[in-house]
Amino acid sequence: MNPVTQLCRLFHNNQTLSERLLWDDLRRKNINGRKFLRQYPSSW
């Protein structure tokens, strides 16, 4: 498995309370017409 994928899964399964609250909020709303999906890693 790709190391980036492994890291994403680790972070996904070990969220802090703040992260859980943020993602709950992002899932319910479209911000500026954009959807936020945890399943897709984004690169900057």
Number of C-alpha atoms within 10 A of each C-alpha: 5 6 8 10 12 11 10 14 12 11 12 14 8 10 12 11 8 9 13 13 11 11 15 11 11 16 13 10 13 11 10 6 7 9 12 14 11 12 9 9 9 7 4 2
